[in-house]
């Protein structure tokens, strides 16, 4: 059996893989593990819980809360909130632990459980492994006054988070930095359906809102950052300056320029990196990205005098690199963007506010800013039914990769990534033209298919 915790908590089909029983057990196990490490020494522990609007989140958040309370932890249920809001409020409310019930951008039938340590940081792998090891262990349950208490706070905490967001771009009662901008917002019928538009309005923007009527079933359904087509049409029809799209738990943000053209996470990162460097606020003039970031971003950053550091795919690896060296900005092409001065995790609403502030301060259109971060044509081929373990060692594959790299030179690149869960090797090629990218990818995929066939 594989590890229960993935790169972003425990996730799977709700009520099949992620059950109420599992949520209950995870809650009590997490409390016991953290208590055993001295995290709760000298005080009564407190946890905060949030969820996205999925129907299954109602029973799963109740179950994980019950597990925590049964182990002596006081629980504050914050209701429907974005994941980054929960992370922020762990610190702001001086909680010892945070739990987010969400499957982010996944379809509605899925759900997940993610833990945050004191300060709003994701748990280390070792702590997650210890929690998993405790799931079936015997333990002595507290009784009487030793059990935790549960209460709800579904308003004040959310308002506190919005205040934090808008203050990050200098919003005050006398200064609304986004005045004059018209922004279309796709909330994915998710956790940002109220908070996202509220924050942008409070900062002064005129906001056009779509997909902000969550009913427990429609989260991410043909909406949000994974389906930006509707937003692209609305931006043009509403004559908005630009649009932003969140995913179900609002830890991602993609954008759309005034002409309906998508602006992806790489381009947003590039725009924000240049802005921070111009202001002297980009630590070490360095941007942290993953190996999947487009070569166009890397070349644009080099031209701007900004160093790029690449990590494995996953925002947790980006954050680890940022924390280890004090870097201030990092993220992924998918729109997970971490502004370390203001957040401990990817925050879609925060990203939208800072992108809008850059557009307003520069006096330029988003389309003009995005052209400074060109996207090289990219082709991704998933080669199935192969021995992925030999992808990095097979002589024939290595020779084919070297030939492809020699052909592309500095105008392109090749990346082979074995899947973490399937017998699949992902072949990614970037080149000066789409025709060249397609041709090189197809040739390389054929070699991988032939050499690594099972």
RAFENGI-V461939 format. One record per residue. N is the residue number from 1. RES is the residue in three letters. PSI is psi in whole degrees, -180 to 180 (999 if undefined). OMEGA is omega in whole degrees, -180 to 180 (none if undefined). NEAR is the number of other C-alpha atoms within 12 Angstrom. Layout:
n & res & psi & omega & near
N & RES & PSI & OMEGA & NEAR
N & RES & PSI & OMEGA & NEAR
This chain:
n & res & psi & omega & near
1 & UNK & 136 & -178 & 4
2 & UNK & 175 & 179 & 10
3 & UNK & 136 & -178 & 19
4 & UNK & -44 & -179 & 26
5 & UNK & 130 & 173 & 29
6 & UNK & -159 & -179 & 25
7 & UNK & -14 & -179 & 25
8 & UNK & 52 & 178 & 34
9 & UNK & -161 & 178 & 34
10 & UNK & 125 & -175 & 34
11 & UNK & 147 & 178 & 34
12 & UNK & -168 & -180 & 28
13 & UNK & 122 & -177 & 23
14 & UNK & 137 & 180 & 32
15 & UNK & 5 & 174 & 23
16 & UNK & -59 & 175 & 17
17 & UNK & -47 & -180 & 20
18 & UNK & 98 & -173 & 35
19 & UNK & 168 & 175 & 30
20 & UNK & -38 & 179 & 30
21 & UNK & -42 & 179 & 25
22 & UNK & -43 & 180 & 36
23 & UNK & -44 & 178 & 43
24 & UNK & -47 & -179 & 29
25 & UNK & -39 & 179 & 34
26 & UNK & -40 & 180 & 46
27 & UNK & -49 & -179 & 47
28 & UNK & -37 & 179 & 40
29 & UNK & -42 & 179 & 40
30 & UNK & -42 & 179 & 47
31 & UNK & -43 & -178 & 49
32 & UNK & -40 & -180 & 37
33 & UNK & -47 & -179 & 31
34 & UNK & -34 & 177 & 36
35 & UNK & -38 & -178 & 27
36 & UNK & -21 & 179 & 17
37 & UNK & 1 & 179 & 15
38 & UNK & 6 & -179 & 15
39 & UNK & -32 & -175 & 23
40 & UNK & 7 & -173 & 26
41 & UNK & 129 & 174 & 12
42 & UNK & -1 & 179 & 8
43 & UNK & 162 & 177 & 15
44 & UNK & 125 & -174 & 26
45 & UNK & 151 & 178 & 34
46 & UNK & 138 & 176 & 37
47 & UNK & 149 & 173 & 50
48 & UNK & 142 & -177 & 54
49 & UNK & 136 & 174 & 55
50 & UNK & 169 & 179 & 48
51 & UNK & 160 & 169 & 47
52 & UNK & 178 & -170 & 53
53 & UNK & 4 & 180 & 46
54 & UNK & 143 & 179 & 42
55 & UNK & -40 & -178 & 27
56 & UNK & -20 & 179 & 34
57 & UNK & -24 & -180 & 43
58 & UNK & -51 & -178 & 30
59 & UNK & -30 & -179 & 26
60 & UNK & -40 & 178 & 43
61 & UNK & -36 & 176 & 47
62 & UNK & -40 & -178 & 35
63 & UNK & -45 & -179 & 33
64 & UNK & -34 & 176 & 46
65 & UNK & -41 & 178 & 52
66 & UNK & -39 & 178 & 36
67 & UNK & -43 & 179 & 38
68 & UNK & -46 & -179 & 46
69 & UNK & -36 & 180 & 41
70 & UNK & -21 & 179 & 33
71 & UNK & 12 & 174 & 39
72 & UNK & 16 & -179 & 35
73 & UNK & 131 & 172 & 42
74 & UNK & 135 & -172 & 35
75 & UNK & 131 & 173 & 41
76 & UNK & 116 & 180 & 37
77 & UNK & 115 & -177 & 40
78 & UNK & -3 & 178 & 41
79 & UNK & -149 & -176 & 37
80 & UNK & 119 & -179 & 42
81 & UNK & 152 & 170 & 48
82 & UNK & 152 & 176 & 50
83 & UNK & -47 & -180 & 56
84 & UNK & -26 & 175 & 52
85 & UNK & -43 & 178 & 50
86 & UNK & -45 & 180 & 55
87 & UNK & -44 & 179 & 46
88 & UNK & -43 & -175 & 45
89 & UNK & -24 & 173 & 45
90 & UNK & -45 & 179 & 39
91 & UNK & -46 & -175 & 29
92 & UNK & -32 & -179 & 25
93 & UNK & 7 & 179 & 29
94 & UNK & 42 & 177 & 23
95 & UNK & 157 & 178 & 33
96 & UNK & -17 & -173 & 39
97 & UNK & 145 & 174 & 46
98 & UNK & 146 & 178 & 50
99 & UNK & 126 & 177 & 56
100 & UNK & 127 & 177 & 53
101 & UNK & 104 & -175 & 54
102 & UNK & 151 & 170 & 53
103 & UNK & 23 & 171 & 42
104 & UNK & -118 & -176 & 49
105 & UNK & -1 & -178 & 43
106 & UNK & 162 & 179 & 31
107 & UNK & 160 & -174 & 32
108 & UNK & -40 & -177 & 35
109 & UNK & -20 & 179 & 29
110 & UNK & 162 & 168 & 34
111 & UNK & 172 & -177 & 43
112 & UNK & 168 & 180 & 47
113 & UNK & 123 & -177 & 49
114 & UNK & 135 & -179 & 46
115 & UNK & 145 & 173 & 48
116 & UNK & 137 & 178 & 39
117 & UNK & 177 & 178 & 36
118 & UNK & 136 & -178 & 31
119 & UNK & -4 & 178 & 26
120 & UNK & 24 & -180 & 35
121 & UNK & 146 & 176 & 32
122 & UNK & 148 & -180 & 38
123 & UNK & 146 & 173 & 33
124 & UNK & 157 & 179 & 25
125 & UNK & -39 & -178 & 21
126 & UNK & -38 & 179 & 16
127 & UNK & -41 & 177 & 27
128 & UNK & -42 & 179 & 33
129 & UNK & -38 & 179 & 23
130 & UNK & -38 & 177 & 27
131 & UNK & -46 & 179 & 35
132 & UNK & -39 & -179 & 30
133 & UNK & -24 & -177 & 21
134 & UNK & -6 & -173 & 24
135 & UNK & -38 & -178 & 26
136 & UNK & 10 & -177 & 16
137 & UNK & 148 & 176 & 16
138 & UNK & 146 & 179 & 12
139 & UNK & 157 & -179 & 17
140 & UNK & 116 & -175 & 14
141 & UNK & 139 & 175 & 21
142 & UNK & 156 & 178 & 18
143 & UNK & 171 & 178 & 12
144 & UNK & -130 & -179 & 12
145 & UNK & -3 & 180 & 15
146 & UNK & -18 & -179 & 18
147 & UNK & 156 & -179 & 26
148 & UNK & 159 & 176 & 29
149 & UNK & 155 & -178 & 26
150 & UNK & 135 & 175 & 27
151 & UNK & 167 & -178 & 21
152 & UNK & 147 & 174 & 22
153 & UNK & 95 & -174 & 22
154 & UNK & 13 & -179 & 21
155 & UNK & -55 & -174 & 17
156 & UNK & -42 & -179 & 18
157 & UNK & -41 & 179 & 32
158 & UNK & -41 & 179 & 35
159 & UNK & -36 & 178 & 23
160 & UNK & -39 & 179 & 26
161 & UNK & -44 & 179 & 38
162 & UNK & -42 & 179 & 36
163 & UNK & -41 & 177 & 30
164 & UNK & -44 & -178 & 30
165 & UNK & -53 & -174 & 39
166 & UNK & -30 & 177 & 38
167 & UNK & -26 & -177 & 25
168 & UNK & -19 & 176 & 28
169 & UNK & 17 & 173 & 34
170 & UNK & 20 & 179 & 21
171 & UNK & 132 & 174 & 27
172 & UNK & 169 & 177 & 18
173 & UNK & -26 & -179 & 13
174 & UNK & -1 & -178 & 11
175 & UNK & 113 & 179 & 16
176 & UNK & 94 & -167 & 27
177 & UNK & -15 & -178 & 32
178 & UNK & 10 & 179 & 35
179 & UNK & 137 & -179 & 24
180 & UNK & -11 & 178 & 22
181 & UNK & 138 & 172 & 34
182 & UNK & 120 & -173 & 33
183 & UNK & 127 & 173 & 46
184 & UNK & 138 & -175 & 45
185 & UNK & 124 & 175 & 54
186 & UNK & 112 & -174 & 53
187 & UNK & 3 & 175 & 54
188 & UNK & 20 & -175 & 54
189 & UNK & 41 & -174 & 43
190 & UNK & -155 & -172 & 49
191 & UNK & -17 & -179 & 52
192 & UNK & 10 & -172 & 52
193 & UNK & -32 & 176 & 38
194 & UNK & -48 & -173 & 33
195 & UNK & -40 & -178 & 40
196 & UNK & -58 & 177 & 55
197 & UNK & -38 & 180 & 40
198 & UNK & -44 & -178 & 29
199 & UNK & -44 & -180 & 41
200 & UNK & -39 & 177 & 46
201 & UNK & -43 & -179 & 33
202 & UNK & -29 & 178 & 31
203 & UNK & -1 & 173 & 41
204 & UNK & -5 & -176 & 30
205 & UNK & 151 & 168 & 35
206 & UNK & 119 & -169 & 29
207 & UNK & 130 & 172 & 35
208 & UNK & 121 & -171 & 32
209 & UNK & 135 & 172 & 36
210 & UNK & 157 & 177 & 36
211 & UNK & 55 & 180 & 37
212 & UNK & 38 & 180 & 34
213 & UNK & 67 & -177 & 24
214 & UNK & 137 & 178 & 28
215 & UNK & 12 & -179 & 22
216 & UNK & -16 & -176 & 29
217 & UNK & -22 & -170 & 22
218 & UNK & 10 & -180 & 28
219 & UNK & 131 & 179 & 45
220 & UNK & 5 & -175 & 43
221 & UNK & 104 & -178 & 31
222 & UNK & 40 & -176 & 26
223 & UNK & 165 & 173 & 35
224 & UNK & -163 & -172 & 49
225 & UNK & -21 & 178 & 46
226 & UNK & -11 & 178 & 33
227 & UNK & 74 & -173 & 32
228 & UNK & 2 & -173 & 37
229 & UNK & -43 & -179 & 26
230 & UNK & -42 & 178 & 31
231 & UNK & -41 & -180 & 42
232 & UNK & -41 & 179 & 36
233 & UNK & -40 & -177 & 26
234 & UNK & -40 & 179 & 33
235 & UNK & -46 & -179 & 34
236 & UNK & -47 & -177 & 24
237 & UNK & -37 & -178 & 18
238 & UNK & -1 & -177 & 24
239 & UNK & 43 & 178 & 23
240 & UNK & 156 & 175 & 32
241 & UNK & -37 & 174 & 39
242 & UNK & 178 & 179 & 46
243 & UNK & 159 & 175 & 55
244 & UNK & 146 & -180 & 60
245 & UNK & 128 & 175 & 58
246 & UNK & 167 & 170 & 56
247 & UNK & -174 & -170 & 51
248 & UNK & -34 & 179 & 55
249 & UNK & 9 & 172 & 53
250 & UNK & 31 & 171 & 53
251 & UNK & 2 & 176 & 51
252 & UNK & 154 & 173 & 46
253 & UNK & 125 & 167 & 51
254 & UNK & 165 & -177 & 48
255 & UNK & 165 & 178 & 52
256 & UNK & 128 & -178 & 44
257 & UNK & 178 & -173 & 40
258 & UNK & -22 & 179 & 33
259 & UNK & 5 & 179 & 25
260 & UNK & 11 & -178 & 28
261 & UNK & 133 & -178 & 28
262 & UNK & 137 & 174 & 36
263 & UNK & 110 & -171 & 40
264 & UNK & -179 & -176 & 40
265 & UNK & -36 & 178 & 44
266 & UNK & -44 & -179 & 46
267 & UNK & -39 & 177 & 45
268 & UNK & -44 & 177 & 53
269 & UNK & -44 & -180 & 54
270 & UNK & -43 & 179 & 51
271 & UNK & -46 & -179 & 44
272 & UNK & -38 & 179 & 45
273 & UNK & -45 & 179 & 49
274 & UNK & -40 & 180 & 35
275 & UNK & -48 & -179 & 29
276 & UNK & -38 & 178 & 29
277 & UNK & -43 & 179 & 25
278 & UNK & -32 & -179 & 19
279 & UNK & 0 & -178 & 14
280 & UNK & 27 & -175 & 15
281 & UNK & 20 & 177 & 21
282 & UNK & 101 & -176 & 31
283 & UNK & 128 & 179 & 27
284 & UNK & 18 & -178 & 22
285 & UNK & 47 & -173 & 29
286 & UNK & 139 & 176 & 34
287 & UNK & 135 & 180 & 49
288 & UNK & 126 & -179 & 51
289 & UNK & -180 & 177 & 47
290 & UNK & 173 & -179 & 37
291 & UNK & -13 & 180 & 30
292 & UNK & -5 & 179 & 37
293 & UNK & 144 & -176 & 46
294 & UNK & 142 & 179 & 41
295 & UNK & -29 & 178 & 36
296 & UNK & -39 & 177 & 33
297 & UNK & -45 & -178 & 43
298 & UNK & -42 & -180 & 38
299 & UNK & -40 & 180 & 27
300 & UNK & -39 & 179 & 30
301 & UNK & -39 & 178 & 34
302 & UNK & -43 & 179 & 22
303 & UNK & -32 & -179 & 16
304 & UNK & 1 & 180 & 24
305 & UNK & 26 & -179 & 20
306 & UNK & 130 & 178 & 31
307 & UNK & 139 & 175 & 28
308 & UNK & 135 & 175 & 39
309 & UNK & 131 & -177 & 30
310 & UNK & 139 & 179 & 29
311 & UNK & 178 & 171 & 24
312 & UNK & 162 & -179 & 25
313 & UNK & 133 & -180 & 27
314 & UNK & 129 & -176 & 31
315 & UNK & -24 & 179 & 36
316 & UNK & -32 & 179 & 33
317 & UNK & -35 & 174 & 31
318 & UNK & -47 & -178 & 41
319 & UNK & -39 & 178 & 39
320 & UNK & -44 & 179 & 33
321 & UNK & -41 & 179 & 29
322 & UNK & -45 & -178 & 36
323 & UNK & -36 & -177 & 25
324 & UNK & -30 & -174 & 12
325 & UNK & 5 & 176 & 18
326 & UNK & 25 & 178 & 22
327 & UNK & 153 & -172 & 31
328 & UNK & -15 & -176 & 37
329 & UNK & 135 & 177 & 51
330 & UNK & 168 & 179 & 51
331 & UNK & -166 & -174 & 52
332 & UNK & 160 & 178 & 41
333 & UNK & -29 & -179 & 35
334 & UNK & -11 & 179 & 37
335 & UNK & 2 & 170 & 44
336 & UNK & 109 & -178 & 50
337 & UNK & 128 & -175 & 52
338 & UNK & 117 & 174 & 45
339 & UNK & 95 & -168 & 44
340 & UNK & -23 & 179 & 34
341 & UNK & -25 & -173 & 27
342 & UNK & -10 & -174 & 30
343 & UNK & 157 & 178 & 39
344 & UNK & 3 & -179 & 40
345 & UNK & 174 & 176 & 45
346 & UNK & 136 & -176 & 49
347 & UNK & 108 & -176 & 46
348 & UNK & -42 & -179 & 51
349 & UNK & -43 & 177 & 57
350 & UNK & -43 & 178 & 50
351 & UNK & -45 & -180 & 47
352 & UNK & -43 & 180 & 54
353 & UNK & -45 & -178 & 46
354 & UNK & -33 & 175 & 40
355 & UNK & -44 & 179 & 48
356 & UNK & -41 & 179 & 49
357 & UNK & -37 & 178 & 37
358 & UNK & -42 & 178 & 33
359 & UNK & -48 & -178 & 34
360 & UNK & -46 & -177 & 29
361 & UNK & -34 & -178 & 22
362 & UNK & -24 & -176 & 19
363 & UNK & 6 & -179 & 17
364 & UNK & 160 & 173 & 23
365 & UNK & 154 & 176 & 28
366 & UNK & -37 & 180 & 40
367 & UNK & -39 & -180 & 28
368 & UNK & -40 & 178 & 23
369 & UNK & -38 & -178 & 31
370 & UNK & -31 & -180 & 35
371 & UNK & -18 & 177 & 25
372 & UNK & -11 & 178 & 30
373 & UNK & 75 & -175 & 34
374 & UNK & 150 & 177 & 28
375 & UNK & 116 & 175 & 33
376 & UNK & 144 & 177 & 30
377 & UNK & 137 & -174 & 26
378 & UNK & 138 & 176 & 32
379 & UNK & 133 & 179 & 34
380 & UNK & 124 & 178 & 28
381 & UNK & 125 & 176 & 30
382 & UNK & 112 & -180 & 28
383 & UNK & 112 & -173 & 34
384 & UNK & 160 & 175 & 24
385 & UNK & 38 & -179 & 21
386 & UNK & 165 & 178 & 26
387 & UNK & 93 & -175 & 25
388 & UNK & -23 & -178 & 31
389 & UNK & -23 & -178 & 23
390 & UNK & 5 & -175 & 24
391 & UNK & -35 & -177 & 35
392 & UNK & -4 & -175 & 23
393 & UNK & -19 & -177 & 17
394 & UNK & 130 & -176 & 21
395 & UNK & -44 & -179 & 16
396 & UNK & -40 & 179 & 22
397 & UNK & -43 & 180 & 32
398 & UNK & -39 & 179 & 23
399 & UNK & -40 & 179 & 19
400 & UNK & -39 & 178 & 30
401 & UNK & -44 & 180 & 32
402 & UNK & -40 & 178 & 21
403 & UNK & -43 & -180 & 20
404 & UNK & -43 & 180 & 35
405 & UNK & -38 & 178 & 26
406 & UNK & -38 & 180 & 17
407 & UNK & -42 & -176 & 22
408 & UNK & -31 & -178 & 23
409 & UNK & -141 & -178 & 15
410 & UNK & -1 & -178 & 18
411 & UNK & 7 & 179 & 26
412 & UNK & -179 & 178 & 32
413 & UNK & 166 & -179 & 37
414 & UNK & 139 & 176 & 42
415 & UNK & 125 & 173 & 38
416 & UNK & 124 & -179 & 37
417 & UNK & 114 & 173 & 30
418 & UNK & 138 & 176 & 29
419 & UNK & 148 & 179 & 21
420 & UNK & -17 & -173 & 18
421 & UNK & -13 & -174 & 14
422 & UNK & 161 & 174 & 17
423 & UNK & 65 & -174 & 23
424 & UNK & 139 & 171 & 28
425 & UNK & 126 & -180 & 36
426 & UNK & 123 & 179 & 31
427 & UNK & 115 & 180 & 39
428 & UNK & 130 & -180 & 37
429 & UNK & 134 & 172 & 43
430 & UNK & 141 & -176 & 39
431 & UNK & 175 & -178 & 34
432 & UNK & -29 & 179 & 27
433 & UNK & 156 & 179 & 19
434 & UNK & -36 & 179 & 19
435 & UNK & -44 & 179 & 17
436 & UNK & -41 & 179 & 24
437 & UNK & -45 & 180 & 32
438 & UNK & -45 & -177 & 25
439 & UNK & -46 & -180 & 26
440 & UNK & -40 & -180 & 38
441 & UNK & -44 & -180 & 39
442 & UNK & -42 & 179 & 26
443 & UNK & -46 & -179 & 26
444 & UNK & -39 & 179 & 39
445 & UNK & -37 & 179 & 39
446 & UNK & -39 & 178 & 25
447 & UNK & -45 & 180 & 28
448 & UNK & -44 & -179 & 41
449 & UNK & -41 & -178 & 31
450 & UNK & -45 & -174 & 21
451 & UNK & -32 & -173 & 27
452 & UNK & 15 & -178 & 30
453 & UNK & 138 & 180 & 23
454 & UNK & 999 & none & 16
